[in-house]
């Protein structure tokens, strides 16, 4: 929300967040709903403790800060609602799944897409990264690995969760994608 609401970032047409692996990402995406429910429980609990808190007010001398707590909790709740709404706003957000061509990664991506769909998070593209080029014929290991990768890509095309996504294939590159020039290079491959 800091990026979305801050005027200094308004000059960008696209902001990319590289999320953690699937399990962590799903927990992150469910966090707004979890916090919303939790904050509601905390506010009810706080009301139950209000009489005990008032007894300490005179001792602590912090009546104003005590009053700020519900306001801060409500502000956090509103922010979490904005985050959830932003995740679901197809005009402002797209979640792009990135995977590698292996059976386990494809299965995990399928599970991720099902969860994102359930959360109403827009997903239209799937990037399959690190694909060996067809010209690996001189290397038996590479040829076998390429065949396995092609079978994994066929899995995507037959997977009910992934088949309708736009599949973008990105070849394995001989450098680590770090820094602006490397990101631009990779971006040109992926967003061509």
Buried (B, 14 or more C-beta within 10 A) or exposed (E): EEEEEEEEEEEEEEEEEEBEEBEEBBEBBBBBBEBBEBBEEBBEEBEEEEEEBEEEBEEEEEEEEBEEEBEEBEEBBEBBBEBBEBBBEEEEBEBBBBBBBBEEBBBBBBBBBEBBEEBEBBBEBBBBBBBBEEEBEEEEEBBEBBEBBBEBBEBBEEBEBBEEBEBBBBEBEEEEBEEEEEEEBBBEBBEE
